[in-house]
Amino acid sequence: QVQLVESGGGLVQAGGSLRLSCAASGRTFSSYAMGWFRQAPGKEREFVATLNWSGGITNYAASVKGRFTISRDNAKNTVYLQMNSLRPEDTAIYYCAAALFDTIVPGNYNYWGQGTQVTVSS
């Protein structure tokens, strides 16, 4: 069992930065691939970024590539999402999730956090 708690969301102006954190409980955190997803009002949940258990393999949605960076610290049981050059269209609830393998498909993730709101003003 893995429990995930996101933090770091908030209100930021366009062009600004935020760093999201996702703290995981459980001894097996390092064996899970981790992902960040987001859901805007009236839209489906979409893939943002993933990385494998070691953090050596990452994958990004085209809309965030070059602006967002996903990373993890297995010693701290934490995964991060550094978000730079934020745009109003990045406004959404951001969720972290854990999966047994590296995947961009939300349905393949076993555990989810409660989400953190990110709002980017123009």
N, C-alpha and C positions, 0 to 999 in steps of 0.2 A: 504494500500500500504506500502511495506517495501522496502527500498533501502539498499543494502549491499556493503560495501567497504572493501576489504582485504588489508592487509599490512604485512610486515615482511619477505617476501621472499628474496632470495638472493643466493649467491654462498657459499658453505661450503664444507670442506673436509669430507671424509668418517669418521664416528665416532663422528662428531660434532653435534651441536644442533642448532635449530632455533625455534622461537616462532612466529606463525602466529596469527594475530588479524583480526577480522571481526567486523567492526562497523556498527550498524544498525540504520536507522532512523525510526521514527514512534513510537507511544505510545503503540503499542500492541506487542512489541518485546517479552515481557515475556510470552506471550500466545503461542508462536511458538516453536516447536521443531526445533533444528538446526543441520545441518550436514556439514561435510567436505568431499569433493570429490576431485579426482585428475584425470588428463588426460595427459598421456605421448604421444609423437609424434607417430602417426600411431596406437594408441590404443583407445579403448572406455573409456569413463569416468567411473571411478570406485569409489565405496564407500570406505571411509577411516574410518570415525567415526561419531557417532550421539549422541545427548543427548536430553532428554525431556525438557519440559518447565522449570522445576525447577532445572535441572542439576543433579537430583538424580538418573537417569537411563541413563547409557551409553552403547554404543555398538561399537565394533571395528572390523575392518577387521583383519583376522588372520595374515596377513603380517605385521601389525603394532602393534598388541597387545603386551603390555609390553614395547614398545618403545615410543609410542605416547600417549598423554593425552589430551582429550577434556574437556573444562570447559566453564562456562559462568558467567558473572556478569550482572545481569538484571538491577542493578542500573546504570550501565554504558552502557547498550545496546550493549554489546560486547561479542563475543564468541572467544575463544582462541584454538589454537592447539599447544601444546608443543611437539616438535619432537626431540627426543634424539637418539643417536646411529644411525645416518643417514647413509644410504647406497646409492650407485650409482643408484640402482633400484628405489629409492624414487624420483628420478628426474622427475618432472612433473609440470604442472600448477595446482595449488591448488585453489579450489573454495569453498566458503561457500554458504549455501543455507538454506532457511526457509520453513518449512512445517507445516501444521495444526496438524499433528500427527507424532509420532516417527516412522521413516521408513528408510530403507536402499536403497530404490528404487528411482533413480534420477527423474523419471517421476512423482513422487508424491510431489516433491518440487515445491512450488509456486513462489519463488523468488530466484534469483541467483546474486552473485557478479560477477565482471569482471575477477577475477582470479589474482593470484600472482605466479610468477615463482620461483620454487625451483630447484636448480641445485646442485647435490652432486658429487664432483670429487673423483676419486679413488686415 
